[in-house]
Structure formats: structure tokens, C-alpha cells
Amino acid sequence: MAITAAEVKELREKTGAGMMDCKKALQESNGDVEKATEYLRKKGLQKAEKKVGRQTKDGLIKAYIHPGSRLGVLVEINCETDFVARTDEFQNFANDIAMQVAAAKPLAVSREDLPADLVSKEEDIYKAQAKESGRPENVLERIAQGKMEKFYQESCLLEQSFVKDPNKTIQDLLNEMIAKLGENMSIRRFVRFELGE
């Protein structure tokens, strides 16, 4: 099937992928834009996984002050080179992450960053709630684990649903940026300030 330049351009504008990648994706999916988009996402995740071990010593610190000046966020996002850190895509990504922290109030970047005593306390609470529910003993652990998963999804930035697109997690968004910009990236840390807290 012949792929036209207009089709390649449309897919490129939609996904931000390179011209040749878009052409190949359209060829692989017989011109179906939705299937081509899915193909590019899968390829992007594979590229992102290959880059995970590489060091991220550059990047930027993004400040976000919410209108009204009652809420502010500082977030550090790292990448491999200052060249990528200066791109509009990276800057926009950093801004999106800062806004996410402002809106969704995560407690930590990942599960590993949560204080062990907080995790232990939450587990104890969920186990006690499961016992109070009167359910059979053999399902209590699964109930508590399900509640812990929900706690992680709400408390860990990388596991939160992206406020601009709830179908993606922040980890999905990060993986897409790694694939798009061709460098390993990481969200290192953040601080959220709210007046009166």
C-alpha cells in the first residue's frame, strides 16, 4: 500500500515521532492511523526501556506558582544533556509535572521514596479495616493489598493519573518523553508549598 506524504505528516503531527518512523508505522498498519499510533507507542516504550540505565546528570528545576500565589511547586527533572533540557518539549514536560504536583498532591516520586513508617501505618490501617468488614479470613490480605495499591496510585507521582489525560500515568508520560527525545530522563524530586500548611 502506498503511503502519502500527507498521511505521514498527519501522523507526525499527532505523535511527534520522526518522519521515517511514521512512514514505517503506517506501512506496518496498512495506513490505519490508530493502529500506526499504537505501533509507535509500543516502539517508543521499547526505546525508553533501552535507555533506562543511562545516567541523567543534566536537566532543570522548574518553578510553578499557581494563580493567586497561595501554592507553589519546585520540581527537578533530569536528562542526559543540557541540549535536551533546553528543548520546548522538555520544558513543557517539566511544566506539566509541576502542575501535576500542584493539583494532585503526591507524597513522593515513587513507592521506594515513601517513608517506611508511613507505608507500615497504612498497611496496618487497611488490614484492620479488612478485619472489620466481616469478610472471610482468606480474602482479608487481598482486600488490604487492593487498598494499598490505591494508596500508591494516589500518593506516588509516577503512578498518578495525568491530570490532563487520565488514561495515562505520569510514568507513561515520562516513557513517551524518553522515546520522543531519545534520552533517559527521571523525575528526581519535588517540593510543594501551600500557604498555611
Beta strands, then each sheet from edge to edge (+ up, - down):
strand 1: 58-65
strand 2: 71-79
strand 3: 161-162
strand 4: 165-169
strand 5: 185-194
sheet 1: 1+ 2- 5+
sheet 2: 3+ 4-
end
